[in-house]
Amino acid sequence: MRVILVILLFLVFAYSLGLVLANNTEVAVNLIFSQAPAMNLGLLLIICLVLGVIIGMLLALLLFRVLQNKWEISRLNKENRALQDQLKQANIAIDRQANAPTINEVAGLSPHVEAPSRVEKY
């Protein structure tokens, strides 16, 4: 892996050096509010390329973070709906159980009359 990285860095350096040597004319750079000193066209191209890559990577990371947050929100909303459905089902089951007839009602006993108890005397 390191060998591939070293070869890749060497190729980028060689390309940059070739770009600077092939475009060796001096160019004045006008930055709307200021003026940069004249610099080599190849160097200016490399600087612009590097800045473009860095800004592109930062924007891609920001966009990925936004998408990741949207996915997380969507997942949590879905989980929230599922939990609300489970809560509704549990409430329905509790209501059914609370309204179910008791043993006394099924046996025909009055709810106020208690079953006779045996009291043992010693």
mmCIF file of the C-alpha atoms, coordinates in Angstrom:
data_MODEL
# 
_entry.id   MODEL 
# 
loop_
_atom_site.group_PDB 
_atom_site.id 
_atom_site.type_symbol 
_atom_site.label_atom_id 
_atom_site.label_alt_id 
_atom_site.label_comp_id 
_atom_site.label_asym_id 
_atom_site.label_entity_id 
_atom_site.label_seq_id 
_atom_site.pdbx_PDB_ins_code 
_atom_site.Cartn_x 
_atom_site.Cartn_y 
_atom_site.Cartn_z 
_atom_site.occupancy 
_atom_site.B_iso_or_equiv 
_atom_site.pdbx_formal_charge 
_atom_site.auth_seq_id 
_atom_site.auth_comp_id 
_atom_site.auth_asym_id 
_atom_site.auth_atom_id 
_atom_site.pdbx_PDB_model_num 
ATOM 1   C CA . MET A 1 1   ? 0.000   0.000   0.000   1.00 0.00 ? 1   MET A CA 1 
ATOM 2   C CA . ARG A 1 2   ? 2.828   2.387   0.858   1.00 0.00 ? 2   ARG A CA 1 
ATOM 3   C CA . VAL A 1 3   ? 4.577   1.568   -2.396  1.00 0.00 ? 3   VAL A CA 1 
ATOM 4   C CA . ILE A 1 4   ? 1.455   2.502   -4.369  1.00 0.00 ? 4   ILE A CA 1 
ATOM 5   C CA . LEU A 1 5   ? 1.152   5.764   -2.396  1.00 0.00 ? 5   LEU A CA 1 
ATOM 6   C CA . VAL A 1 6   ? 4.824   6.643   -3.028  1.00 0.00 ? 6   VAL A CA 1 
ATOM 7   C CA . ILE A 1 7   ? 4.445   5.901   -6.746  1.00 0.00 ? 7   ILE A CA 1 
ATOM 8   C CA . LEU A 1 8   ? 1.265   7.995   -6.905  1.00 0.00 ? 8   LEU A CA 1 
ATOM 9   C CA . LEU A 1 9   ? 2.925   10.925  -5.118  1.00 0.00 ? 9   LEU A CA 1 
ATOM 10  C CA . PHE A 1 10  ? 5.929   10.670  -7.432  1.00 0.00 ? 10  PHE A CA 1 
ATOM 11  C CA . LEU A 1 11  ? 3.663   10.769  -10.503 1.00 0.00 ? 11  LEU A CA 1 
ATOM 12  C CA . VAL A 1 12  ? 1.789   13.813  -9.158  1.00 0.00 ? 12  VAL A CA 1 
ATOM 13  C CA . PHE A 1 13  ? 5.091   15.572  -8.440  1.00 0.00 ? 13  PHE A CA 1 
ATOM 14  C CA . ALA A 1 14  ? 6.449   14.713  -11.904 1.00 0.00 ? 14  ALA A CA 1 
ATOM 15  C CA . TYR A 1 15  ? 3.252   15.971  -13.555 1.00 0.00 ? 15  TYR A CA 1 
ATOM 16  C CA . SER A 1 16  ? 3.398   19.192  -11.529 1.00 0.00 ? 16  SER A CA 1 
ATOM 17  C CA . LEU A 1 17  ? 7.045   19.748  -12.422 1.00 0.00 ? 17  LEU A CA 1 
ATOM 18  C CA . GLY A 1 18  ? 6.281   19.131  -16.112 1.00 0.00 ? 18  GLY A CA 1 
ATOM 19  C CA . LEU A 1 19  ? 3.359   21.569  -15.942 1.00 0.00 ? 19  LEU A CA 1 
ATOM 20  C CA . VAL A 1 20  ? 5.543   24.283  -14.413 1.00 0.00 ? 20  VAL A CA 1 
ATOM 21  C CA . LEU A 1 21  ? 8.332   23.751  -16.966 1.00 0.00 ? 21  LEU A CA 1 
ATOM 22  C CA . ALA A 1 22  ? 5.969   23.613  -19.970 1.00 0.00 ? 22  ALA A CA 1 
ATOM 23  C CA . ASN A 1 23  ? 4.103   26.798  -18.937 1.00 0.00 ? 23  ASN A CA 1 
ATOM 24  C CA . ASN A 1 24  ? 6.897   29.101  -17.883 1.00 0.00 ? 24  ASN A CA 1 
ATOM 25  C CA . THR A 1 25  ? 5.421   32.436  -18.932 1.00 0.00 ? 25  THR A CA 1 
ATOM 26  C CA . GLU A 1 26  ? 4.855   35.070  -16.250 1.00 0.00 ? 26  GLU A CA 1 
ATOM 27  C CA . VAL A 1 27  ? 1.232   36.022  -15.639 1.00 0.00 ? 27  VAL A CA 1 
ATOM 28  C CA . ALA A 1 28  ? -0.159  38.881  -13.561 1.00 0.00 ? 28  ALA A CA 1 
ATOM 29  C CA . VAL A 1 29  ? -2.977  37.775  -11.282 1.00 0.00 ? 29  VAL A CA 1 
ATOM 30  C CA . ASN A 1 30  ? -5.795  40.214  -10.577 1.00 0.00 ? 30  ASN A CA 1 
ATOM 31  C CA . LEU A 1 31  ? -7.781  39.224  -7.478  1.00 0.00 ? 31  LEU A CA 1 
ATOM 32  C CA . ILE A 1 32  ? -10.761 41.588  -7.705  1.00 0.00 ? 32  ILE A CA 1 
ATOM 33  C CA . PHE A 1 33  ? -9.831  43.523  -4.527  1.00 0.00 ? 33  PHE A CA 1 
ATOM 34  C CA . SER A 1 34  ? -6.055  43.177  -4.795  1.00 0.00 ? 34  SER A CA 1 
ATOM 35  C CA . GLN A 1 35  ? -3.274  42.391  -7.222  1.00 0.00 ? 35  GLN A CA 1 
ATOM 36  C CA . ALA A 1 36  ? -0.972  39.387  -6.696  1.00 0.00 ? 36  ALA A CA 1 
ATOM 37  C CA . PRO A 1 37  ? 2.577   39.582  -8.015  1.00 0.00 ? 37  PRO A CA 1 
ATOM 38  C CA . ALA A 1 38  ? 3.290   38.079  -11.419 1.00 0.00 ? 38  ALA A CA 1 
ATOM 39  C CA . MET A 1 39  ? 3.888   34.343  -11.183 1.00 0.00 ? 39  MET A CA 1 
ATOM 40  C CA . ASN A 1 40  ? 4.648   31.377  -13.369 1.00 0.00 ? 40  ASN A CA 1 
ATOM 41  C CA . LEU A 1 41  ? 1.580   30.134  -15.267 1.00 0.00 ? 41  LEU A CA 1 
ATOM 42  C CA . GLY A 1 42  ? 2.323   26.481  -14.448 1.00 0.00 ? 42  GLY A CA 1 
ATOM 43  C CA . LEU A 1 43  ? 2.603   27.282  -10.745 1.00 0.00 ? 43  LEU A CA 1 
ATOM 44  C CA . LEU A 1 44  ? -0.664  29.219  -10.903 1.00 0.00 ? 44  LEU A CA 1 
ATOM 45  C CA . LEU A 1 45  ? -2.342  26.207  -12.553 1.00 0.00 ? 45  LEU A CA 1 
ATOM 46  C CA . ILE A 1 46  ? -1.067  23.862  -9.848  1.00 0.00 ? 46  ILE A CA 1 
ATOM 47  C CA . ILE A 1 47  ? -2.208  26.201  -7.068  1.00 0.00 ? 47  ILE A CA 1 
ATOM 48  C CA . CYS A 1 48  ? -5.666  26.482  -8.630  1.00 0.00 ? 48  CYS A CA 1 
ATOM 49  C CA . LEU A 1 49  ? -5.857  22.717  -9.125  1.00 0.00 ? 49  LEU A CA 1 
ATOM 50  C CA . VAL A 1 50  ? -4.887  21.986  -5.505  1.00 0.00 ? 50  VAL A CA 1 
ATOM 51  C CA . LEU A 1 51  ? -7.315  24.589  -4.161  1.00 0.00 ? 51  LEU A CA 1 
ATOM 52  C CA . GLY A 1 52  ? -10.085 23.153  -6.352  1.00 0.00 ? 52  GLY A CA 1 
ATOM 53  C CA . VAL A 1 53  ? -9.429  19.618  -5.129  1.00 0.00 ? 53  VAL A CA 1 
ATOM 54  C CA . ILE A 1 54  ? -9.375  20.722  -1.472  1.00 0.00 ? 54  ILE A CA 1 
ATOM 55  C CA . ILE A 1 55  ? -12.577 22.780  -1.799  1.00 0.00 ? 55  ILE A CA 1 
ATOM 56  C CA . GLY A 1 56  ? -14.259 19.934  -3.706  1.00 0.00 ? 56  GLY A CA 1 
ATOM 57  C CA . MET A 1 57  ? -13.326 17.410  -1.017  1.00 0.00 ? 57  MET A CA 1 
ATOM 58  C CA . LEU A 1 58  ? -14.588 19.700  1.747   1.00 0.00 ? 58  LEU A CA 1 
ATOM 59  C CA . LEU A 1 59  ? -17.889 20.261  -0.069  1.00 0.00 ? 59  LEU A CA 1 
ATOM 60  C CA . ALA A 1 60  ? -18.253 16.527  -0.720  1.00 0.00 ? 60  ALA A CA 1 
ATOM 61  C CA . LEU A 1 61  ? -17.692 15.805  2.977   1.00 0.00 ? 61  LEU A CA 1 
ATOM 62  C CA . LEU A 1 62  ? -20.228 18.467  3.923   1.00 0.00 ? 62  LEU A CA 1 
ATOM 63  C CA . LEU A 1 63  ? -22.759 17.079  1.454   1.00 0.00 ? 63  LEU A CA 1 
ATOM 64  C CA . PHE A 1 64  ? -22.130 13.547  2.729   1.00 0.00 ? 64  PHE A CA 1 
ATOM 65  C CA . ARG A 1 65  ? -22.670 14.736  6.309   1.00 0.00 ? 65  ARG A CA 1 
ATOM 66  C CA . VAL A 1 66  ? -25.970 16.383  5.316   1.00 0.00 ? 66  VAL A CA 1 
ATOM 67  C CA . LEU A 1 67  ? -27.139 13.233  3.532   1.00 0.00 ? 67  LEU A CA 1 
ATOM 68  C CA . GLN A 1 68  ? -26.046 11.094  6.459   1.00 0.00 ? 68  GLN A CA 1 
ATOM 69  C CA . ASN A 1 69  ? -28.080 13.291  8.833   1.00 0.00 ? 69  ASN A CA 1 
ATOM 70  C CA . LYS A 1 70  ? -31.136 13.039  6.551   1.00 0.00 ? 70  LYS A CA 1 
ATOM 71  C CA . TRP A 1 71  ? -30.824 9.247   6.478   1.00 0.00 ? 71  TRP A CA 1 
ATOM 72  C CA . GLU A 1 72  ? -30.532 9.170   10.270  1.00 0.00 ? 72  GLU A CA 1 
ATOM 73  C CA . ILE A 1 73  ? -33.604 11.405  10.682  1.00 0.00 ? 73  ILE A CA 1 
ATOM 74  C CA . SER A 1 74  ? -35.570 9.221   8.276   1.00 0.00 ? 74  SER A CA 1 
ATOM 75  C CA . ARG A 1 75  ? -34.550 6.063   10.135  1.00 0.00 ? 75  ARG A CA 1 
ATOM 76  C CA . LEU A 1 76  ? -35.477 7.568   13.500  1.00 0.00 ? 76  LEU A CA 1 
ATOM 77  C CA . ASN A 1 77  ? -38.868 8.760   12.185  1.00 0.00 ? 77  ASN A CA 1 
ATOM 78  C CA . LYS A 1 78  ? -39.586 5.249   10.907  1.00 0.00 ? 78  LYS A CA 1 
ATOM 79  C CA . GLU A 1 79  ? -38.590 3.748   14.265  1.00 0.00 ? 79  GLU A CA 1 
ATOM 80  C CA . ASN A 1 80  ? -40.748 6.347   16.051  1.00 0.00 ? 80  ASN A CA 1 
ATOM 81  C CA . ARG A 1 81  ? -43.795 5.394   13.962  1.00 0.00 ? 81  ARG A CA 1 
ATOM 82  C CA . ALA A 1 82  ? -43.216 1.694   14.702  1.00 0.00 ? 82  ALA A CA 1 
ATOM 83  C CA . LEU A 1 83  ? -42.979 2.392   18.436  1.00 0.00 ? 83  LEU A CA 1 
ATOM 84  C CA . GLN A 1 84  ? -46.160 4.497   18.319  1.00 0.00 ? 84  GLN A CA 1 
ATOM 85  C CA . ASP A 1 85  ? -47.966 1.605   16.625  1.00 0.00 ? 85  ASP A CA 1 
ATOM 86  C CA . GLN A 1 86  ? -46.723 -0.777  19.321  1.00 0.00 ? 86  GLN A CA 1 
ATOM 87  C CA . LEU A 1 87  ? -47.921 1.652   22.007  1.00 0.00 ? 87  LEU A CA 1 
ATOM 88  C CA . LYS A 1 88  ? -51.391 1.826   20.408  1.00 0.00 ? 88  LYS A CA 1 
ATOM 89  C CA . GLN A 1 89  ? -51.583 -1.968  20.274  1.00 0.00 ? 89  GLN A CA 1 
ATOM 90  C CA . ALA A 1 90  ? -50.487 -2.219  23.915  1.00 0.00 ? 90  ALA A CA 1 
ATOM 91  C CA . ASN A 1 91  ? -53.118 0.346   24.967  1.00 0.00 ? 91  ASN A CA 1 
ATOM 92  C CA . ILE A 1 92  ? -55.808 -1.605  23.098  1.00 0.00 ? 92  ILE A CA 1 
ATOM 93  C CA . ALA A 1 93  ? -54.734 -4.815  24.833  1.00 0.00 ? 93  ALA A CA 1 
ATOM 94  C CA . ILE A 1 94  ? -54.807 -3.079  28.225  1.00 0.00 ? 94  ILE A CA 1 
ATOM 95  C CA . ASP A 1 95  ? -58.301 -1.689  27.526  1.00 0.00 ? 95  ASP A CA 1 
ATOM 96  C CA . ARG A 1 96  ? -59.544 -5.141  26.510  1.00 0.00 ? 96  ARG A CA 1 
ATOM 97  C CA . GLN A 1 97  ? -58.080 -6.653  29.644  1.00 0.00 ? 97  GLN A CA 1 
ATOM 98  C CA . ALA A 1 98  ? -59.552 -3.919  31.866  1.00 0.00 ? 98  ALA A CA 1 
ATOM 99  C CA . ASN A 1 99  ? -63.018 -4.378  30.336  1.00 0.00 ? 99  ASN A CA 1 
ATOM 100 C CA . ALA A 1 100 ? -62.921 -8.186  30.411  1.00 0.00 ? 100 ALA A CA 1 
ATOM 101 C CA . PRO A 1 101 ? -65.390 -9.840  32.783  1.00 0.00 ? 101 PRO A CA 1 
ATOM 102 C CA . THR A 1 102 ? -64.000 -10.889 36.134  1.00 0.00 ? 102 THR A CA 1 
ATOM 103 C CA . ILE A 1 103 ? -64.359 -14.346 37.688  1.00 0.00 ? 103 ILE A CA 1 
ATOM 104 C CA . ASN A 1 104 ? -67.108 -13.122 40.015  1.00 0.00 ? 104 ASN A CA 1 
ATOM 105 C CA . GLU A 1 105 ? -69.100 -11.716 37.112  1.00 0.00 ? 105 GLU A CA 1 
ATOM 106 C CA . VAL A 1 106 ? -68.753 -14.953 35.173  1.00 0.00 ? 106 VAL A CA 1 
ATOM 107 C CA . ALA A 1 107 ? -69.835 -17.010 38.202  1.00 0.00 ? 107 ALA A CA 1 
ATOM 108 C CA . GLY A 1 108 ? -72.827 -14.722 38.736  1.00 0.00 ? 108 GLY A CA 1 
ATOM 109 C CA . LEU A 1 109 ? -71.687 -13.429 42.113  1.00 0.00 ? 109 LEU A CA 1 
ATOM 110 C CA . SER A 1 110 ? -72.182 -9.857  43.133  1.00 0.00 ? 110 SER A CA 1 
ATOM 111 C CA . PRO A 1 111 ? -68.949 -7.906  43.095  1.00 0.00 ? 111 PRO A CA 1 
ATOM 112 C CA . HIS A 1 112 ? -69.616 -6.667  46.653  1.00 0.00 ? 112 HIS A CA 1 
ATOM 113 C CA . VAL A 1 113 ? -70.231 -10.100 48.175  1.00 0.00 ? 113 VAL A CA 1 
ATOM 114 C CA . GLU A 1 114 ? -67.100 -11.838 49.191  1.00 0.00 ? 114 GLU A CA 1 
ATOM 115 C CA . ALA A 1 115 ? -66.731 -15.556 49.095  1.00 0.00 ? 115 ALA A CA 1 
ATOM 116 C CA . PRO A 1 116 ? -67.154 -17.174 52.503  1.00 0.00 ? 116 PRO A CA 1 
ATOM 117 C CA . SER A 1 117 ? -63.928 -17.676 54.324  1.00 0.00 ? 117 SER A CA 1 
ATOM 118 C CA . ARG A 1 118 ? -63.083 -20.407 56.742  1.00 0.00 ? 118 ARG A CA 1 
ATOM 119 C CA . VAL A 1 119 ? -61.871 -19.267 60.056  1.00 0.00 ? 119 VAL A CA 1 
ATOM 120 C CA . GLU A 1 120 ? -60.219 -21.918 62.119  1.00 0.00 ? 120 GLU A CA 1 
ATOM 121 C CA . LYS A 1 121 ? -60.304 -21.755 65.853  1.00 0.00 ? 121 LYS A CA 1 
ATOM 122 C CA . TYR A 1 122 ? -57.518 -23.043 67.961  1.00 0.00 ? 122 TYR A CA 1 
# 
